[in-house]
Amino acid sequence: MRTGVIVSYNSVIRCGVIKDANKHKIRFYNEHPDIRLKVLDVVRFSVGFVDNALKAVNVIPVLDKNGSRVSLAMLVN
């Protein structure tokens, strides 16, 4: 599992782009309609070969010790 930050996300079609620690941009599609994702959320994911392209799969938000989501939006002024 890799860790990254969502840099863009379209909530209507549920797809977006994740930037990982190596500064690579990886496209993803949110296959879980009950999980709501937002820009600057920290997520964990795997990379898989989907539709003849490498994409992030199994995207899940990272939770802190209190059970709330980790987001970089709290650090932005």
C-alpha positions in Angstrom: 0.0 0.0 0.0 1.2 3.5 -0.9 0.3 6.8 0.7 -0.6 10.0 -1.2 -2.7 13.1 -1.2 -5.7 13.8 -3.5 -4.8 16.8 -5.6 -8.0 16.9 -7.8 -11.3 15.1 -7.5 -14.6 15.2 -9.4 -17.3 14.1 -7.0 -19.9 13.7 -9.8 -18.0 11.0 -11.7 -15.9 10.0 -8.7 -12.5 10.1 -10.3 -9.4 12.2 -9.6 -5.6 12.3 -9.3 -3.4 11.3 -6.3 0.1 12.6 -5.8 2.3 10.2 -3.9 5.5 10.6 -1.9 7.7 10.2 -5.1 5.8 13.2 -6.6 4.1 10.8 -9.2 0.6 11.6 -10.3 -1.7 8.6 -10.4 -5.3 8.6 -11.6 -8.0 6.8 -9.6 -11.7 6.0 -9.7 -13.6 5.8 -6.4 -15.3 2.4 -6.6 -16.9 2.8 -3.1 -19.9 5.2 -3.3 -20.2 5.3 0.5 -16.7 6.8 0.9 -16.7 10.5 0.4 -13.3 11.9 -0.7 -12.1 15.5 -0.9 -9.1 17.4 -2.2 -6.1 17.3 0.2 -7.3 14.2 1.9 -4.5 11.7 2.7 -5.2 8.3 1.3 -3.7 4.8 1.1 -3.9 2.9 -2.2 -2.5 0.2 -4.4 -1.5 0.5 -8.0 -3.1 -1.8 -10.5 -3.4 -2.2 -14.3 -7.0 -1.1 -15.1 -8.4 -0.4 -18.7 -4.9 -0.6 -20.2 -3.4 2.0 -17.8 -1.8 2.1 -14.4 -4.3 3.5 -11.9 -4.7 3.6 -8.1 -7.1 1.0 -6.8 -8.5 0.3 -3.3 -8.3 4.0 -2.3 -9.1 4.5 1.4 -8.7 7.5 3.6 -6.1 7.5 6.4 -7.5 7.8 9.9 -5.7 9.3 12.9 -5.7 7.8 16.4 -9.1 9.5 17.2 -10.7 8.0 14.1 -11.1 11.2 12.1 -9.7 11.6 8.6 -6.2 13.1 8.0 -6.4 16.1 5.7 -3.8 18.7 4.7 -6.6 21.2 4.4 -6.3 21.9 8.1 -2.7 23.1 7.5 -3.7 25.6 4.8 -4.3 29.2 6.0 
